[in-house]
């Protein structure tokens, strides 16, 4: 069989940057709406004295097609070549449904333009989507151009794929002192919380997460409602009794009830109010910051306790030699954050800034004795300017630098290489020999040759030529599918 026919057929159906385009499409179709649902309601702290409650609710978000506003205020569609020549940005308006409620009665309901979003070339929302080769030539475009980049102030910009450790994946490894340490990042929406499990010198196993440091695991389990010692032992293992666990249970045998354990944690983390307030605040911390990926409601505490027991069992098996240490450089334990994921982080942070600005302006006018319409206090330029500042400078949320870069155009291969680039968040100033080394799981996924000389060697990689990246799937969809197949909890 002629290989050239096979290769030609492959590239008729696939693109070099197809994964990035799919990621951006997913962002606009589902990701932005998910952020709105996370922040679907806002209540100002200051309201008129004759009103009991005032709520602002955000509904459906929609993205328009790329357009340009001329000097006379008229709007019309724009194509990438015009944006390049006129040194303007290729963007589309963001429309958001906004409602206001006074004493739970709807006062306003309207759709407002809250900002403008850069549009990736050749994505579903690009004006080039669906055009034939002849039509692309008429619009001034190279028919062979793969797309997958943005145009900001006339400059072509690439959002470089970032390699990161997989979230919600518990791994046991050795720390700098050669002691075993279990670690994972619980990720849910805007939360990304590191959790650490280790063992003290006296044999007590402890857990650390946001606001709670070095808390004995038995105490955490009892605070989540797993009070009986027998229940904890069986949740860890029904076949084997671990002596280390028995010793930990004996250490905290005086904690008889869930309330005792919650109060113990409250005292340890320095909450000095009365017992009732201390317990209430401790419950809130456990609900919001302990394993938020499993839910942030009180009714999932039992599920959280069972998952902690599974982690404890894995830690015990690895430390006893029954299981091997996890290899964090194995590509099974890595995730690639594409343009859609990175833009989602950027939008999430800046949408919260926009909501805060709306509340601030509302309260400022309320202090003057007026009740304003929300429509007139939404500053659409705020969200737009913050998104474009990050895209123009490459300075991303979380302090990351160089996420957005000017696209290399030396030749076609240089452009494809830049669009396929993968960078590690690790500092090039540190050694990190294991992270830089070629791992056997890179074969077929990453190019084993293309990496720069010097301090960035092994940290800046490129996808293999025919590599494709699978898209993340919402957990709720998986659970629904599994249940439909007859699997019960």
Protein Blocks (a to p, Z undefined) as FASTA:
>chain_A
ZZklmmmmmmmmpcfklmmmmmmmmmmmmmmmmmmmmmmpccdfbdcfkbfbdcdddddd
dddddddddfkopacdddfklmmmnopacdddddddddddeehiafbdcdddfbdcddde
hiakbckgopafklmmmnopafklggjiaceehiacdddddddddehiacddddfkopac
ddddddehjbccdddddddfkopacdddehiahiafklmmmmnopablklmmmmmomkbc
cfklmmmmmmmmmmmbfklmmmmmmmmnopabdfklmmmmmmmmmmmmgoklnopcfklm
mmmmmmmmmmmmmmmmmmnopaccddfkbmklpccddfklmmmmmmmmmmmmmmmmmmmm
mmmmmmnopacdfklmpcfklmmmmmmmmmmnopaghhiahkbccddfkbmmlmmmmmmp
ccdfbdfkbgolmlmpccfklgokaccklccehjkgokaccddfklccdddddfklmmmm
mmmnopaZZ
